[in-house]
Amino acid sequence: MVNQNSTATHEIGFTHDDFAALLDKYDYHFSPGDVVPGTVFSIEPRGALIDIGAKTAAYIPIQEMSINRVDAPDEVLQSNETREFFILTDENEDGQLTLSIRRIEYMRAWERVRQLQAEDATVRSGVFATNRGGALVRIEGLRGFIPGSHISTRKPKEDLVGEELPLKFLEVDEERNRLVLSHRRALVERKMNRLEVGEVVIGTVRGIKPYGAFIDIGGVSGLLHISEISHEHIDTPHSVFNVNDELKVMIIDLDAERGRISLSTKQLEPEPGDMIKNRDLVFDKAEEMAAKYREQMLAKQQGISLDVPVEGEAVATEEVPEAVEAVEAVEAVEAVEAVETAEVVETAEVVETPEAVETPEAVEAPEAVETPEAVETPEVVETPEAVETPEAVEEVVTTAVEE
C-alpha cells in the first residue's frame, strides 16, 4: 500500500508548469528573416492563419501574400496548403508572428534579374504607367523604370501604356531598389544584328543639337556628330540640316553595350566640303566612297598601306605617310580643325631649317647660284617663305661678290 500511494503521488506531481517548461524546451525559436514551412489552416477576410509549429498560429496579411496586387486571400492561398513563409516580425503581445510570401518573391526576383543582367538578356514587359521622366514596367514582379532618353519610339509616352516593349538592363541595384531599363538599347541591338560598320543607310533627321543631328534609321536613332558632317568646318548642324531631311549616311561605329550608332557623311565626300556645297553629289557617290572606306579599314586591320589615295582625302599616302596617320588619329577623336590644316602638315617637312638659307656659309661659291635646280625646286615653291628665298640669296651672293 505504501508503494502504491507513493507512485500515485509521484504521477500527480507532473504539474502544468512542468508541461509548459517541457514545451519551451522543445519549442522552435523563430527570428525575423527566417524562411520556414507552414500550413494554411484558416483563411480570413484580409489574411490567413498559418501553422508553422509555434505555440500560436502565425498570421499573414493580404498585402504580404504576393509581390503583385492581391484582392482576396484565396487568389494566393488554399486551405491545408503547405509552402514556405518569410518571418517578417517578432511575436506581438499575443505571441503571434507575422509572415510574408511577398518578401520571398522579392528576394528571388532580384536574384533572377541579376542573372538576366549578367546574361545581357532582352526581356519584354508592358508599360503600366508613365510620368514626366519616362515609363514604368514590371520585370519579374519588380517595378522598373525606363528613362525618357531610352524610349525609342515616335509615339508620345502617354500612348505607350499597355504596350509591350523589348528591354535591356541598364542598372540593377537591390540595395537602392533601382531597376533601370532601356528600350533603345534593345532596339539598337536587334538592329545592329543587321548592320555593319561601313554600310550606307538612308535615314531621316529627327532632331538637331549643337553637337550633331539625330538620324532615324529604321526605327532606331543614330548620332551624326558635327565633326562627322564634313571635312570643312561647320559652326552648327542647323546650317546644314533641317528636321525631316532625308540623308544617306555611313555607319562608322556600333556600340551595342551603350546602345549607340555613330554615323558619318564626311567619309562620303568625294572632295572636302561637298556635303556643304553639293549634297546631291555626296549622295550619288555614297556607295562608291563607302566601298573605298571599307577597303581602307580592311587594309588598316591587316597592316597594309594602300598606294592609291582615296578620292577626297586631303593628304597623300605616298608622299607623307606620317601626315595620313596624324589625320586618321585626329579623326578618331573627331577634331575637324586638324583635318582642315592637313595641307600645313604636308609642307611641314619642307620647311625644316630656315637657318640653312640664311647662313652665308651655305653659299660658298657663285656656281651654286647658277644651278637652276637649286632655285626651281617645286617643294620650296609651295612654301610662302621659300618663294622669298631667291631674293635673299641674291643679296648674299651680291655681297659676297663685291667683297
C-alpha positions as CSV (number, residue, x, y, z in Angstrom):
1,M,0.0,0.0,0.0
2,V,2.8,2.4,0.8
3,N,4.4,1.8,-2.5
4,Q,1.2,2.3,-4.5
5,N,0.4,5.6,-2.7
6,S,4.0,6.8,-3.4
7,T,3.7,6.0,-7.1
8,A,0.3,7.8,-7.4
9,T,1.7,10.9,-5.7
10,H,4.7,10.9,-8.0
11,E,2.4,10.8,-11.1
12,I,0.2,13.6,-9.8
13,G,3.3,15.7,-9.2
14,F,3.8,16.5,-13.0
15,T,2.1,20.0,-13.0
16,H,1.1,22.4,-15.7
17,D,4.3,24.4,-15.1
18,D,6.3,21.3,-15.8
19,F,4.4,20.7,-19.0
20,A,5.0,24.3,-20.1
21,A,8.7,24.0,-19.3
22,L,8.8,20.9,-21.4
23,L,7.1,22.7,-24.4
24,D,9.6,25.5,-24.1
25,K,12.4,23.1,-24.1
26,Y,11.3,21.6,-27.5
27,D,9.7,24.7,-28.9
28,Y,11.2,26.2,-32.1
29,H,12.8,29.7,-31.7
30,F,11.8,31.8,-34.7
31,S,13.5,35.0,-35.7
32,P,12.7,37.7,-38.3
33,G,14.3,36.9,-41.6
34,D,13.9,33.1,-41.3
35,V,12.2,31.2,-44.0
36,V,10.1,28.4,-42.6
37,P,7.5,25.9,-43.9
38,G,3.9,26.4,-42.8
39,T,0.4,25.1,-43.4
40,V,-2.7,27.2,-44.1
41,F,-5.4,26.2,-41.6
42,S,-7.7,29.2,-41.7
43,I,-8.4,31.9,-44.4
44,E,-9.6,35.3,-43.0
45,P,-11.2,38.2,-45.0
46,R,-7.9,40.1,-45.1
47,G,-5.3,37.5,-44.3
48,A,-4.7,33.9,-43.3
49,L,-3.6,31.9,-40.2
50,I,-0.6,29.7,-40.7
51,D,0.6,26.8,-38.6
52,I,4.4,26.9,-38.5
53,G,4.9,24.9,-35.3
54,A,4.9,27.8,-32.9
55,K,2.7,28.0,-29.8
56,T,0.4,30.5,-31.5
57,A,-0.7,30.4,-35.2
58,A,1.2,32.9,-37.3
59,Y,-0.6,35.5,-39.4
60,I,0.0,36.7,-43.0
61,P,-1.9,39.9,-44.1
62,I,-3.2,40.1,-47.6
63,Q,-0.6,42.8,-48.6
64,E,2.2,40.3,-47.8
65,M,0.8,37.5,-49.9
66,S,2.3,38.4,-53.2
67,I,4.7,40.8,-54.9
68,N,1.8,41.7,-57.2
69,R,-1.6,43.2,-56.2
70,V,-3.9,40.7,-54.5
71,D,-7.6,41.5,-54.0
72,A,-8.6,38.3,-52.0
73,P,-6.5,35.8,-50.0
74,D,-7.9,32.8,-51.8
75,E,-6.2,34.1,-55.0
76,V,-2.9,33.0,-53.5
77,L,-3.6,30.5,-50.6
78,Q,-5.8,27.5,-50.2
79,S,-6.8,25.7,-47.0
80,N,-4.3,22.9,-45.9
81,E,-1.8,24.2,-48.4
82,T,1.8,23.9,-47.3
83,R,4.5,26.2,-48.5
84,E,7.4,28.5,-47.4
85,F,6.9,31.7,-45.5
86,F,9.2,34.5,-44.5
87,I,9.1,35.6,-40.9
88,L,8.6,39.3,-41.1
89,T,8.3,40.5,-37.5
90,D,8.8,39.2,-33.9
91,E,5.9,38.0,-31.8
92,N,3.4,40.7,-30.9
93,E,1.8,40.9,-27.4
94,D,-0.3,37.9,-28.2
95,G,2.7,35.8,-29.1
96,Q,1.8,35.9,-32.8
97,L,4.4,36.1,-35.6
98,T,3.7,38.0,-38.9
99,L,4.6,36.2,-42.1
100,S,5.2,37.2,-45.7
101,I,5.3,35.5,-49.1
102,R,5.9,38.8,-50.9
103,R,9.4,39.1,-49.3
104,I,10.4,35.6,-50.6
105,E,9.2,36.5,-54.1
106,Y,11.0,39.9,-53.8
107,M,14.4,38.3,-52.9
108,R,14.1,35.7,-55.7
109,A,13.0,38.3,-58.2
110,W,16.1,40.3,-57.6
111,E,18.3,37.2,-57.9
112,R,16.6,36.4,-61.2
113,V,17.0,40.0,-62.5
114,R,20.7,40.0,-61.6
115,Q,21.1,36.8,-63.5
116,L,19.3,38.2,-66.6
117,Q,21.6,41.3,-66.4
118,A,24.7,39.1,-66.3
119,E,23.5,37.3,-69.4
120,D,22.7,40.6,-71.1
121,A,19.3,39.2,-71.8
122,T,16.5,41.1,-73.6
123,V,13.2,41.0,-71.7
124,R,9.7,42.1,-72.7
125,S,7.3,43.9,-70.4
126,G,4.1,46.0,-70.8
127,V,4.1,49.7,-69.7
128,F,1.6,50.2,-66.9
129,A,2.2,53.9,-66.3
130,T,4.2,56.9,-67.5
131,N,5.5,60.1,-65.8
132,R,7.4,63.2,-66.9
133,G,10.7,61.3,-66.6
134,G,9.8,58.1,-68.5
135,A,7.7,54.9,-68.3
136,L,7.1,52.2,-65.6
137,V,7.1,48.5,-66.2
138,R,7.3,45.3,-64.2
139,I,10.1,42.8,-64.5
140,E,9.8,39.5,-62.5
141,G,7.2,41.4,-60.4
142,L,9.7,44.3,-59.6
143,R,8.9,47.8,-60.7
144,G,11.3,49.0,-63.3
145,F,11.9,52.5,-64.9
146,I,12.6,53.4,-68.5
147,P,14.1,56.9,-68.8
148,G,12.6,59.1,-71.5
149,S,16.0,59.2,-73.3
150,H,15.9,55.4,-73.6
151,I,12.5,55.2,-75.1
152,S,12.9,54.9,-78.8
153,T,9.5,55.4,-80.4
154,R,7.7,58.2,-82.3
155,K,4.7,57.8,-80.0
156,P,4.0,60.2,-77.1
157,K,4.9,58.5,-73.8
158,E,1.3,58.6,-72.7
159,D,0.3,56.4,-75.6
160,L,2.7,53.6,-74.5
161,V,0.5,52.5,-71.6
162,G,-0.5,48.9,-72.3
163,E,2.2,48.4,-75.0
164,E,4.8,45.6,-74.6
165,L,8.4,46.7,-75.2
166,P,11.6,44.8,-75.6
167,L,14.1,46.0,-72.9
168,K,17.7,45.7,-71.9
169,F,19.1,46.2,-68.3
170,L,20.9,49.4,-67.5
171,E,21.1,49.3,-63.7
172,V,20.2,46.6,-61.2
173,D,20.6,47.8,-57.6
174,E,18.7,45.9,-54.9
175,E,20.0,47.9,-52.0
176,R,18.8,51.2,-53.6
177,N,15.7,49.5,-55.1
178,R,16.7,50.7,-58.5
179,L,15.8,48.8,-61.6
180,V,16.5,50.9,-64.8
181,L,15.9,49.6,-68.3
182,S,16.4,50.7,-71.9
183,H,14.1,50.3,-74.8
184,R,16.6,52.0,-77.1
185,R,19.3,49.5,-76.3
186,A,17.1,46.6,-77.1
187,L,16.1,48.0,-80.5
188,V,19.7,49.0,-81.3
189,E,21.0,45.6,-80.5
190,R,18.3,44.0,-82.7
191,K,19.1,46.5,-85.5
192,M,22.8,46.0,-85.0
193,N,22.5,42.4,-85.9
194,R,21.6,43.5,-89.4
195,L,24.0,46.4,-89.7
196,E,27.7,46.7,-90.4
197,V,30.4,49.3,-90.0
198,G,31.0,50.9,-93.4
199,E,27.4,50.3,-94.6
200,V,25.4,53.2,-96.2
201,V,21.9,53.6,-94.9
202,I,19.1,56.0,-95.5
203,G,17.8,58.0,-92.5
204,T,15.7,60.9,-91.5
205,V,16.8,63.8,-89.4
206,R,14.6,63.7,-86.2
207,G,16.5,66.2,-84.0
208,I,19.3,68.7,-84.2
209,K,21.5,69.7,-81.3
210,P,24.6,72.0,-81.2
211,Y,26.8,68.9,-81.2
212,G,25.1,67.0,-84.0
213,A,22.0,65.6,-85.6
214,F,20.0,62.5,-84.6
215,I,19.1,60.3,-87.5
216,D,16.3,57.8,-87.5
217,I,17.4,54.6,-89.4
218,G,14.7,52.0,-89.4
219,G,13.2,52.9,-86.1
220,V,16.5,53.4,-84.1
221,S,18.4,56.6,-83.6
222,G,22.0,57.2,-84.7
223,L,24.1,60.3,-84.0
224,L,25.7,62.2,-86.8
225,H,28.3,64.2,-84.8
226,I,29.1,67.7,-86.0
227,S,32.7,66.6,-86.7
228,E,31.5,63.9,-89.0
229,I,29.3,66.0,-91.2
230,S,32.0,67.4,-93.5
231,H,35.8,67.9,-93.8
232,E,35.0,71.6,-93.9
233,H,34.4,73.4,-90.6
234,I,30.8,73.8,-89.6
235,D,29.6,76.2,-86.9
236,T,26.3,74.4,-86.2
237,P,24.4,71.5,-87.7
238,H,21.4,73.8,-88.2
239,S,23.3,75.4,-91.0
240,V,23.4,72.1,-92.9
241,F,20.3,70.2,-92.0
242,N,16.6,70.6,-91.2
243,V,14.3,68.3,-89.3
244,N,12.8,65.7,-91.6
245,D,15.6,65.9,-94.1
246,E,16.3,62.5,-95.7
247,L,20.0,61.6,-95.9
248,K,22.4,58.9,-96.9
249,V,24.8,58.3,-94.0
250,M,27.5,55.7,-93.4
251,I,27.8,53.7,-90.2
252,I,31.2,54.2,-88.6
253,D,30.7,52.6,-85.2
254,L,28.2,50.2,-83.5
255,D,28.3,50.3,-79.7
256,A,25.9,47.6,-78.5
257,E,26.9,48.0,-74.8
258,R,25.8,51.6,-74.8
259,G,23.1,51.2,-77.5
260,R,24.7,53.8,-79.8
261,I,25.1,54.1,-83.5
262,S,27.6,56.6,-84.8
263,L,27.1,57.9,-88.4
264,S,29.2,60.0,-90.9
265,T,28.6,61.9,-94.1
266,K,32.2,63.3,-94.0
267,Q,33.6,60.0,-95.1
268,L,31.3,60.0,-98.1
269,E,32.5,63.3,-99.5
270,P,34.3,63.0,-102.9
271,E,36.0,66.3,-102.2
272,P,36.3,68.1,-98.8
273,G,33.3,70.4,-98.3
274,D,31.0,68.6,-100.8
275,M,28.5,68.0,-98.1
276,I,28.0,71.7,-97.8
277,K,28.4,72.7,-101.4
278,N,27.0,69.8,-103.3
279,R,25.0,67.4,-101.1
280,D,23.4,65.5,-104.1
281,L,26.9,64.6,-105.4
282,V,27.8,63.1,-102.0
283,F,24.6,61.0,-102.0
284,D,25.2,59.9,-105.7
285,K,28.7,58.7,-104.9
286,A,27.9,57.4,-101.3
287,E,28.2,53.7,-102.1
288,E,31.4,54.2,-104.1
289,M,33.1,56.3,-101.3
290,A,31.8,53.8,-98.7
291,A,33.5,50.9,-100.6
292,K,36.8,52.8,-100.6
293,Y,36.4,53.5,-96.9
294,R,35.9,49.7,-96.2
295,E,39.0,48.9,-98.3
296,Q,41.0,51.4,-96.2
297,M,39.6,49.9,-92.9
298,L,40.4,46.3,-94.1
299,A,43.9,47.3,-95.2
300,K,44.5,49.1,-91.9
301,Q,43.4,46.0,-89.9
302,Q,45.8,43.9,-92.0
303,G,48.6,46.4,-91.6
304,I,48.7,47.2,-95.3
305,S,49.3,50.7,-96.6
306,L,47.2,51.5,-99.7
307,D,49.3,53.1,-102.5
308,V,46.2,54.6,-104.2
309,P,44.8,57.5,-102.1
310,V,41.1,57.6,-101.7
311,E,39.5,60.4,-103.6
312,G,38.6,63.4,-101.4
313,E,41.4,62.8,-98.9
314,A,43.4,65.9,-98.1
315,V,46.7,64.0,-97.5
316,A,48.6,61.8,-100.0
317,T,49.6,58.4,-98.6
318,E,52.7,58.0,-100.7
319,E,54.2,61.4,-100.1
320,V,53.6,62.0,-96.4
321,P,52.6,58.8,-94.6
322,E,53.1,60.5,-91.2
323,A,50.6,63.1,-92.1
324,V,48.0,60.4,-93.0
325,E,48.4,58.7,-89.7
326,A,48.1,62.0,-87.9
327,V,44.9,62.9,-89.7
328,E,43.4,59.4,-89.0
329,A,44.2,59.8,-85.3
330,V,42.6,63.2,-85.3
331,E,39.5,61.9,-87.0
332,A,39.3,59.2,-84.4
333,V,38.8,61.8,-81.7
334,E,36.6,63.9,-84.0
335,A,38.7,67.0,-84.3
336,V,37.8,68.7,-87.6
337,E,40.3,71.5,-87.2
338,A,43.2,69.1,-87.6
339,V,41.7,67.8,-90.9
340,E,41.3,71.4,-92.2
341,T,45.0,72.1,-91.6
342,A,46.2,68.9,-93.3
343,E,47.9,70.9,-96.0
344,V,50.1,72.5,-93.4
345,V,51.1,69.1,-92.3
346,E,52.1,68.2,-95.9
347,T,54.6,71.1,-96.1
348,A,56.0,70.6,-92.6
349,E,58.8,68.5,-93.8
350,V,59.8,71.1,-96.4
351,V,60.5,74.0,-94.0
352,E,62.8,72.2,-91.7
353,T,65.7,74.6,-91.0
354,P,65.3,78.2,-92.3
355,E,68.9,78.7,-91.0
356,A,70.1,76.8,-94.0
357,V,69.1,79.6,-96.2
358,E,70.2,82.5,-94.0
359,T,73.7,81.1,-93.2
360,P,76.3,82.7,-95.6
361,E,78.4,79.5,-95.4
362,A,75.7,77.7,-97.4
363,V,76.5,80.0,-100.4
364,E,80.3,79.4,-100.7
365,A,80.6,79.7,-104.5
366,P,78.8,81.7,-107.2
367,E,78.3,78.5,-109.1
368,A,75.7,77.5,-106.6
369,V,73.6,80.4,-107.8
370,E,73.9,79.4,-111.4
371,T,72.4,76.0,-110.8
372,P,68.7,76.4,-111.8
373,E,67.6,73.3,-109.9
374,A,68.6,74.8,-106.6
375,V,66.2,77.7,-107.2
376,E,63.3,76.0,-109.0
377,T,62.7,73.1,-106.6
378,P,58.9,72.6,-106.6
379,E,58.7,71.7,-102.9
380,V,60.3,75.0,-102.0
381,V,57.8,77.0,-104.2
382,E,54.9,75.5,-102.2
383,T,56.0,77.3,-99.0
384,P,55.5,81.1,-98.9
385,E,58.7,81.6,-97.1
386,A,60.6,79.6,-99.8
387,V,59.3,82.0,-102.6
388,E,61.1,84.9,-100.9
389,T,64.4,82.9,-100.7
390,P,65.8,83.8,-104.2
391,E,65.9,87.5,-103.3
392,A,67.7,86.7,-100.0
393,V,70.2,84.5,-101.9
394,E,70.9,87.2,-104.5
395,E,71.6,89.7,-101.7
396,V,74.0,87.4,-100.0
397,V,75.7,86.4,-103.3
398,T,76.0,90.1,-104.4
399,T,77.6,91.0,-101.1
400,A,80.0,88.1,-101.4
401,V,81.0,89.1,-105.0
402,E,81.5,92.7,-104.0
403,E,83.7,91.7,-101.1
